[in-house]
């Protein structure tokens, strides 16, 4: 999105208070994400009442009129029009319902019959919120059917504090899974992949610009290539990046457990150019809960994958997403999850408390878990995860590890990230975007601490 504006002659402001246009890219995976977005909109409007706020992303796609009613919001642009945010913001004749899709956007509408056949299990967008029924009545709202999008355009995304070090290249979007708790398919659409040639072009462009590490990501990354006329697999993409680019380090973001094939595990384990890191969403250790979630694996399948990853990569960071408080989750179900986490070689966890999302099957399920009980279960798992992470980190004391320098220096230490996804503070100031060998001395404040190896 920044690229869209800069190509039209605008420059990024240092802070929202200095901006004429502020773009907010929103999440809607939980109710707290919605709350955070609303709070950010109100804060920006309060601090800079003269700016024009454009809200896009998943919350914008799901509840456009709800956002449009907030003070200071000039435009609401759903994921359906995200490729055109600058055109919307800078066009004096922007009209709701206009596609704003030049030929380069390559948006192809599917026949209604195909949509109803492929997505009959989904609640239509307009049904997710009664306020969304008359989107065409507001000429500040640009939202259309996300399932009409069949191709993906993507550009590198940069993690703000470290943007000169670790660009994030989205190679896949959307999801064809039907997890009963998840709103994402409603607001992201069907799974679609960035063409292989485009991925290779983007990676080579980033390398030519001086970047040494690239993170590939997606909503359901392991499904990359399955939507092509001649289907490909994610492993094919990884192999092609290794073979057709000089990239020094490839980092893979979250991949669903059943997409961690033996070939992918071998690729990651055997190549020194791939970061030793595996993130595989788990959600629950209870077979009954996994079935209610409509997850496509059983606890024993998940255990097998994690053990294979650990056997192939003894020092890899292994992480998971876990949900507590899913409707009907009993004390026994939670104990199965807790015990499974305790037994598996995780090095970190992302623990989420279930959040009811409008239009999802889980929102209508009986036996919703009381919020306080779900929060207590969350606390228990976070404490367990902290213990496991600390043990993992301490195992590297007195060892020499490789890390990439980030664009952060606090006056004493330079922040770095190890090959296996650990934060490491190195004494002294180092230029960003360089791999250095570091001797680990201690663990402090959730980070490894060390000095450059001589």
C-alpha positions as semicolon CSV with decimal commas, in nm:
position;residue;x (nm);y (nm);z (nm)
1;X;0,000;0,000;0,000
2;X;0,286;0,236;0,073
3;X;0,420;0,160;-0,272
4;X;0,086;0,267;-0,424
5;X;0,111;0,609;-0,260
6;X;0,480;0,668;-0,326
7;X;0,430;0,584;-0,695
8;X;0,181;0,872;-0,701
9;X;0,429;1,118;-0,551
10;X;0,338;1,104;-0,182
11;X;0,585;1,051;0,102
12;X;0,538;0,862;0,426
13;X;0,495;1,087;0,729
14;X;0,702;1,026;1,041
15;X;0,393;0,997;1,264
16;X;0,014;0,997;1,217
17;X;0,011;1,346;1,369
18;X;0,215;1,471;1,071
19;X;0,005;1,301;0,803
20;X;-0,262;1,429;0,568
21;X;-0,384;1,073;0,500
22;X;-0,356;0,791;0,750
23;X;-0,408;0,432;0,633
24;X;-0,505;0,173;0,894
25;X;-0,475;-0,193;0,794
26;X;-0,705;-0,384;1,029
27;X;-0,745;-0,734;1,168
28;X;-1,074;-0,893;1,272
29;X;-0,962;-1,236;1,393
30;X;-1,085;-1,154;1,748
31;X;-1,321;-0,902;1,904
32;X;-1,023;-0,741;2,078
33;X;-0,865;-0,682;1,737
34;X;-1,178;-0,491;1,637
35;X;-1,162;-0,292;1,961
36;X;-0,796;-0,207;1,903
37;X;-0,877;-0,079;1,554
38;X;-1,160;0,143;1,680
39;X;-0,938;0,279;1,957
40;X;-0,662;0,358;1,706
41;X;-0,907;0,541;1,478
42;X;-1,037;0,753;1,767
43;X;-0,686;0,830;1,890
44;X;-0,563;0,937;1,547
45;X;-0,869;1,157;1,492
46;X;-0,825;1,315;1,836
47;X;-0,456;1,386;1,784
48;X;-0,487;1,494;1,420
49;X;-0,847;1,599;1,349
50;X;-0,751;1,742;1,012
51;X;-0,622;1,416;0,863
52;X;-0,827;1,186;0,643
53;X;-0,840;0,827;0,769
54;X;-0,864;0,534;0,530
55;X;-0,944;0,202;0,695
56;X;-0,876;-0,120;0,508
57;X;-0,808;-0,486;0,584
58;X;-1,021;-0,761;0,733
59;X;-1,233;-0,555;0,975
60;X;-1,312;-0,318;0,689
61;X;-1,419;-0,611;0,472
62;X;-1,639;-0,758;0,746
63;X;-1,812;-0,451;0,895
64;X;-1,764;-0,157;0,663
65;X;-2,054;0,061;0,776
66;X;-1,964;0,011;1,141
67;X;-1,623;0,162;1,068
68;X;-1,757;0,432;0,836
69;X;-1,967;0,567;1,123
70;X;-1,658;0,644;1,334
71;X;-1,542;1,009;1,353
72;X;-1,261;1,094;1,115
73;X;-1,305;0,797;0,882
74;X;-1,311;0,923;0,525
75;X;-1,296;0,592;0,336
76;X;-1,347;0,225;0,415
77;X;-1,174;-0,004;0,166
78;X;-1,224;-0,379;0,201
79;X;-0,970;-0,645;0,110
80;X;-1,162;-0,664;-0,218
81;X;-1,023;-0,321;-0,317
82;X;-0,696;-0,321;-0,124
83;X;-0,489;-0,303;-0,441
84;X;-0,651;0,036;-0,506
85;X;-0,633;0,222;-0,174
86;X;-0,425;0,508;-0,316
87;X;-0,655;0,542;-0,617
88;X;-0,955;0,563;-0,383
89;X;-0,789;0,817;-0,153
90;X;-0,658;1,040;-0,431
91;X;-0,946;1,025;-0,676
92;X;-1,184;1,323;-0,642
93;X;-1,453;1,126;-0,826
94;X;-1,437;0,801;-0,624
95;X;-1,778;0,634;-0,626
96;X;-1,893;0,340;-0,420
97;X;-1,940;0,029;-0,624
98;X;-1,670;0,127;-0,873
99;X;-1,435;-0,162;-0,922
100;X;-1,118;0,053;-0,921
101;X;-0,956;-0,246;-1,085
102;X;-0,729;-0,161;-1,376
103;X;-0,614;-0,444;-1,597
104;X;-0,301;-0,482;-1,386
105;X;-0,514;-0,577;-1,087
106;X;-0,632;-0,892;-1,269
107;X;-0,953;-0,935;-1,070
108;X;-1,171;-1,200;-1,231
109;X;-1,530;-1,252;-1,123
110;X;-1,641;-1,613;-1,093
111;X;-1,989;-1,715;-1,207
112;X;-2,244;-1,704;-0,925
113;X;-2,309;-2,074;-0,966
114;X;-1,947;-2,159;-0,895
115;X;-1,940;-1,934;-0,592
116;X;-2,252;-2,089;-0,447
117;X;-2,117;-2,436;-0,514
118;X;-1,770;-2,380;-0,370
119;X;-1,874;-2,163;-0,076
120;X;-2,219;-2,291;0,017
121;X;-2,099;-2,340;0,374
122;X;-2,024;-1,970;0,416
123;X;-2,252;-1,695;0,534
124;X;-2,260;-1,418;0,269
125;X;-2,069;-1,101;0,356
126;X;-2,385;-0,891;0,389
127;X;-2,520;-1,134;0,650
128;X;-2,222;-1,098;0,879
129;X;-2,349;-0,759;0,993
130;X;-2,693;-0,613;0,937
131;X;-2,524;-0,275;0,892
132;X;-2,347;-0,407;0,582
133;X;-2,663;-0,469;0,381
134;X;-2,661;-0,130;0,203
135;X;-2,295;-0,084;0,118
136;X;-2,382;0,094;-0,202
137;X;-2,555;0,373;-0,015
138;X;-2,230;0,524;0,109
139;X;-1,991;0,665;-0,149
140;X;-1,707;0,638;0,102
141;X;-1,730;0,258;0,125
142;X;-1,553;0,026;-0,122
143;X;-1,629;-0,338;-0,050
144;X;-1,729;-0,614;-0,290
145;X;-1,736;-0,993;-0,301
146;X;-1,394;-1,115;-0,191
147;X;-1,459;-1,455;-0,349
148;X;-1,453;-1,295;-0,694
149;X;-1,075;-1,263;-0,655
150;X;-0,897;-1,558;-0,814
151;X;-0,542;-1,427;-0,849
152;X;-0,296;-1,274;-0,606
153;X;-0,082;-0,967;-0,643
154;X;0,166;-0,905;-0,365
155;X;0,455;-0,683;-0,274
156;X;0,709;-0,717;0,009
157;X;0,597;-0,597;0,348
158;X;0,846;-0,461;0,600
159;X;0,841;-0,500;0,978
160;X;0,864;-0,132;1,074
161;X;1,153;-0,136;1,328
162;X;1,351;-0,382;1,116
163;X;1,245;-0,280;0,768
164;X;1,598;-0,268;0,636
165;X;1,662;-0,627;0,736
166;X;1,370;-0,869;0,703
167;X;1,113;-0,803;0,429
168;X;0,803;-1,021;0,443
169;X;0,685;-1,145;0,103
170;X;0,324;-1,263;0,092
171;X;0,301;-1,545;-0,160
172;X;-0,045;-1,678;-0,072
173;X;-0,375;-1,533;0,047
174;X;-0,718;-1,667;0,138
175;X;-0,814;-2,004;0,279
176;X;-1,027;-2,296;0,165
177;X;-1,045;-2,456;0,509
178;X;-1,367;-2,438;0,707
179;X;-1,253;-2,407;1,069
180;X;-1,572;-2,345;1,265
181;X;-1,426;-2,060;1,475
182;X;-1,247;-1,867;1,202
183;X;-1,365;-1,551;1,029
184;X;-1,067;-1,532;0,793
185;X;-1,214;-1,711;0,488
186;X;-1,509;-1,472;0,492
187;X;-1,283;-1,167;0,462
188;X;-0,990;-1,307;0,265
189;X;-1,167;-1,528;0,012
190;X;-1,050;-1,845;-0,156
191;X;-0,691;-1,963;-0,149
192;X;-0,484;-1,806;-0,423
193;X;-0,113;-1,802;-0,488
194;X;0,144;-1,562;-0,627
195;X;0,279;-1,706;-0,952
196;X;0,617;-1,876;-0,918
197;X;0,786;-1,646;-1,169
198;X;0,661;-1,342;-0,975
199;X;0,791;-1,483;-0,644
200;X;1,133;-1,542;-0,796
201;X;1,133;-1,192;-0,947
202;X;1,043;-1,032;-0,613
203;X;1,305;-1,230;-0,421
204;X;1,577;-1,147;-0,673
205;X;1,477;-0,780;-0,660
206;X;1,506;-0,782;-0,282
207;X;1,845;-0,954;-0,294
208;X;1,967;-0,701;-0,551
209;X;1,856;-0,427;-0,311
210;X;2,082;-0,572;-0,042
211;X;1,847;-0,785;0,169
212;X;1,995;-1,103;0,311
213;X;1,685;-1,263;0,462
214;X;1,329;-1,283;0,329
215;X;1,026;-1,419;0,513
216;X;0,763;-1,589;0,295
217;X;0,413;-1,581;0,437
218;X;0,048;-1,645;0,362
219;X;-0,287;-1,701;0,527
220;X;-0,255;-2,074;0,452
221;X;0,102;-2,083;0,325
222;X;0,127;-2,460;0,286
223;X;-0,147;-2,448;0,021
224;X;0,066;-2,234;-0,211
225;X;0,037;-2,352;-0,570
226;X;-0,264;-2,580;-0,528
227;X;-0,485;-2,332;-0,717
228;X;-0,270;-2,325;-1,033
229;X;-0,394;-2,482;-1,355
230;X;-0,105;-2,724;-1,312
231;X;-0,097;-2,755;-0,932
232;X;0,231;-2,713;-0,747
233;X;0,325;-2,765;-0,384
234;X;0,486;-2,536;-0,131
235;X;0,799;-2,751;-0,136
236;X;0,835;-2,670;-0,507
237;X;0,838;-2,299;-0,422
238;X;1,102;-2,346;-0,153
239;X;1,322;-2,549;-0,389
240;X;1,284;-2,291;-0,665
241;X;1,388;-2,005;-0,435
242;X;1,700;-2,200;-0,336
243;X;1,782;-2,289;-0,697
244;X;1,693;-1,966;-0,879
245;X;1,791;-1,691;-0,635
246;X;2,110;-1,613;-0,440
247;X;1,908;-1,537;-0,123
248;X;2,122;-1,600;0,183
249;X;1,843;-1,693;0,423
250;X;1,482;-1,793;0,367
251;X;1,250;-1,791;0,666
252;X;0,916;-1,972;0,648
253;X;0,622;-1,843;0,849
254;X;0,328;-2,051;0,972
255;X;0,245;-2,375;0,788
256;X;-0,048;-2,601;0,878
257;X;0,063;-2,928;1,040
258;X;-0,045;-3,159;0,759
259;X;0,146;-2,948;0,505
260;X;0,474;-3,023;0,684
261;X;0,551;-3,305;0,443
262;X;0,858;-3,524;0,476
263;X;1,007;-3,345;0,175
264;X;0,951;-3,000;0,327
265;X;1,101;-3,107;0,659
266;X;1,406;-3,244;0,477
267;X;1,448;-2,925;0,274
268;X;1,442;-2,705;0,584
269;X;1,667;-2,938;0,782
270;X;1,930;-2,989;0,513
271;X;1,970;-2,641;0,366
272;X;2,185;-2,390;0,558
273;X;1,998;-2,121;0,362
274;X;1,666;-2,191;0,536
275;X;1,611;-2,072;0,892
276;X;1,564;-2,354;1,140
277;X;1,215;-2,258;1,246
278;X;0,881;-2,438;1,221
279;X;0,545;-2,292;1,320
280;X;0,253;-2,538;1,303
281;X;-0,087;-2,431;1,441
282;X;-0,215;-2,685;1,694
283;X;-0,529;-2,516;1,841
284;X;-0,616;-2,805;2,077
285;X;-0,485;-3,134;2,208
286;X;-0,837;-3,274;2,242
287;X;-0,961;-3,489;1,956
288;X;-1,321;-3,400;2,039
289;X;-1,246;-3,027;2,026
290;X;-1,043;-3,055;1,705
291;X;-1,338;-3,226;1,538
292;X;-1,575;-2,953;1,659
293;X;-1,329;-2,698;1,521
294;X;-1,336;-2,879;1,184
295;X;-0,959;-2,914;1,192
296;X;-0,821;-3,169;0,945
297;X;-0,587;-3,364;1,172
298;X;-0,605;-3,560;1,493
299;X;-0,379;-3,514;1,799
300;X;-0,170;-3,818;1,709
301;X;-0,111;-3,680;1,358
302;X;0,010;-3,354;1,510
303;X;0,244;-3,525;1,755
304;X;0,399;-3,725;1,473
305;X;0,474;-3,412;1,269
306;X;0,632;-3,225;1,561
307;X;0,849;-3,521;1,656
308;X;0,965;-3,555;1,293
309;X;1,058;-3,187;1,282
310;X;1,251;-3,209;1,610
311;X;1,433;-3,527;1,501
312;X;1,542;-3,360;1,177
313;X;1,635;-3,026;1,342
314;X;1,749;-3,066;1,705
315;X;1,803;-2,691;1,756
316;X;1,507;-2,557;1,561
317;X;1,254;-2,319;1,710
318;X;0,916;-2,494;1,706
319;X;0,604;-2,292;1,774
320;X;0,229;-2,332;1,766
321;X;-0,100;-2,146;1,790
322;X;-0,325;-2,277;2,068
323;X;-0,683;-2,177;2,146
324;X;-0,852;-2,204;2,485
325;X;-1,217;-2,158;2,570
326;X;-1,361;-2,303;2,249
327;X;-1,736;-2,369;2,297
328;X;-1,787;-2,689;2,494
329;X;-1,421;-2,720;2,600
330;X;-1,429;-2,911;2,928
331;X;-1,167;-2,932;3,202
332;X;-1,074;-3,272;3,060
333;X;-1,032;-3,130;2,708
334;X;-0,813;-2,851;2,840
335;X;-0,601;-3,098;3,038
336;X;-0,539;-3,294;2,718
337;X;-0,415;-2,975;2,555
338;X;-0,198;-2,880;2,853
339;X;-0,044;-3,226;2,873
340;X;0,025;-3,237;2,499
341;X;0,202;-2,901;2,514
342;X;0,405;-3,015;2,813
343;X;0,516;-3,330;2,630
344;X;0,599;-3,181;2,290
345;X;0,928;-2,996;2,220
346;X;0,779;-2,651;2,169
347;X;1,003;-2,350;2,215
348;X;0,724;-2,089;2,208
349;X;0,345;-2,064;2,183
350;X;0,086;-1,812;2,068
351;X;-0,206;-1,867;2,306
352;X;-0,545;-1,726;2,208
353;X;-0,867;-1,708;2,406
354;X;-1,162;-1,805;2,187
355;X;-1,345;-1,503;2,052
356;X;-1,692;-1,543;1,901
357;X;-1,696;-1,410;1,545
358;X;-2,026;-1,319;1,376
359;X;-2,138;-1,559;1,108
360;X;-1,910;-1,847;1,209
361;X;-2,060;-2,185;1,311
362;X;-1,886;-2,176;1,650
363;X;-2,068;-1,855;1,743
364;X;-2,394;-2,052;1,749
365;X;-2,262;-2,352;1,942
366;X;-2,398;-2,427;2,290
367;X;-2,191;-2,437;2,609
368;X;-1,991;-2,121;2,551
369;X;-1,705;-2,119;2,803
370;X;-1,718;-1,840;3,065
371;X;-1,465;-1,567;2,986
372;X;-1,292;-1,583;3,325
373;X;-1,241;-1,959;3,295
374;X;-1,100;-1,922;2,943
375;X;-0,863;-1,649;3,061
376;X;-0,738;-1,869;3,345
377;X;-0,668;-2,149;3,099
378;X;-0,485;-1,898;2,881
379;X;-0,270;-1,794;3,178
380;X;-0,179;-2,155;3,258
381;X;-0,063;-2,224;2,902
382;X;0,129;-1,899;2,876
383;X;0,319;-1,983;3,195
384;X;0,395;-2,331;3,062
385;X;0,513;-2,183;2,733
386;X;0,739;-1,937;2,916
387;X;0,903;-2,220;3,107
388;X;0,965;-2,419;2,790
389;X;1,104;-2,115;2,608
390;X;1,338;-2,032;2,895
391;X;1,476;-2,388;2,901
392;X;1,531;-2,374;2,527
393;X;1,710;-2,040;2,547
394;X;1,934;-2,149;2,834
395;X;2,050;-2,445;2,627
396;X;2,246;-2,198;2,408
397;X;2,449;-2,036;2,688
398;X;2,823;-2,068;2,615
399;X;2,750;-2,159;2,253
400;X;2,830;-1,961;1,940
401;X;2,530;-1,890;1,719
402;X;2,468;-1,702;1,396
403;X;2,232;-1,404;1,399
404;X;2,124;-1,126;1,165
405;X;2,154;-0,769;1,294
406;X;1,832;-0,567;1,306
407;X;1,782;-0,195;1,277
408;X;1,764;-0,140;1,656
409;X;2,038;-0,012;1,889
410;X;1,955;0,099;2,246
411;X;2,289;0,262;2,320
412;X;2,444;-0,055;2,462
413;X;2,314;-0,351;2,263
414;X;2,225;-0,421;1,901
415;X;1,917;-0,638;1,853
416;X;1,963;-0,945;1,637
417;X;1,762;-1,252;1,547
418;X;1,917;-1,597;1,547
419;X;1,875;-1,849;1,270
420;X;1,634;-2,037;1,498
421;X;1,412;-1,739;1,579
422;X;1,551;-1,624;1,914
423;X;1,601;-1,261;2,008
424;X;1,965;-1,192;2,084
425;X;2,115;-0,868;2,216
426;X;2,478;-0,820;2,117
427;X;2,706;-0,579;2,303
428;X;2,809;-0,287;2,083
429;X;2,667;-0,116;1,777
430;X;2,649;-0,309;1,450
431;X;2,514;-0,205;1,114
432;X;2,182;-0,370;1,030
433;X;2,139;-0,649;0,779
434;X;2,458;-0,842;0,852
435;X;2,508;-1,197;0,972
436;X;2,744;-1,220;1,267
437;X;2,866;-1,498;1,495
438;X;2,776;-1,436;1,859
439;X;2,890;-1,608;2,175
440;X;2,591;-1,636;2,408
441;X;2,668;-1,535;2,767
442;X;2,328;-1,532;2,944
443;X;1,951;-1,503;2,921
444;X;1,800;-1,176;3,039
445;X;1,453;-1,020;3,005
446;X;1,335;-1,279;2,756
447;X;1,635;-1,245;2,530
448;X;1,973;-1,407;2,478
449;X;2,264;-1,175;2,554
450;X;2,612;-1,212;2,413
451;X;2,910;-1,058;2,238
452;X;3,046;-1,091;1,889
453;X;3,264;-1,397;1,854
454;X;3,627;-1,325;1,777
